[in-house]
Amino acid sequence: MLEYKRPIKINDVEYELIEDYQQGWNEEAFMKRYSEILSKYDYIVGDWGYEQLRLRGFYDDRNQKATFDTKISTLTDYIIEYCNFGCAYFVLKKIRTSV
């Protein structure tokens, strides 16, 4: 059950925490690692390995910019193939972009 209810705002983009596996969400670490290039994605996934946070962007499956491996439906494959077994991770979903 997610207890983090408020939107996460970075620059002019708001995100909602939709998954927090093994308590992977750490706002301070996320803010330090975030790069503006991630704002183009519909989802941001953060996973922990060797006490380092890695961030990766994914698109909604219906987004025309999405390639096969950047679709959010491939998240499980990404976690299995590229992340440490049982690692903590989180998923943020873009909910609003201010203009």
Helices and strands as residue ranges (DSSP letters): E 8-10, E 13-21, H 27-33, G 36-40, E 43-49, E 52-58, G 68-70, G 72-74, H 75-82, E 89-97
